[in-house]
Amino acid sequence: MANRKRLTDEQWAVLAPLIPPPMRRADGRGRPLEHDDRSVMDGVLWVLRTGAAWSDLPDEYPSYATCFRRFSGWVKDGTLARLLEALAQDLETRG
């Protein structure tokens, strides 16, 4: 049985180019990114798929605060809409 909890490599190949690089402060300060976009997206999709609270995100994903922070940024800048549209198109194309 396929692992339905994670994006496939094919799905990630469609989504990865749609995620903008993180904004960096001009002075170079700030916390470095600890988790890659793919693992965060897997966590976001888990919450969207299950309807669970962010704080219930299993430990196999980045922290709920990390996932929620990136999710919020992706919603504000329109990235999440583009990601979900591309994912739906990919699923439709593959049947």
Buried (B, 14 or more C-beta within 10 A) or exposed (E): EEEEBBBEEEBBEBBBEBBEEEEEEEEEEEEEEEBEBBBBBBBBBBBEEEEEEBEEBEEEBBBBEBBBEBBEBBEEEEBBEBBBEBBEEBEEEEE
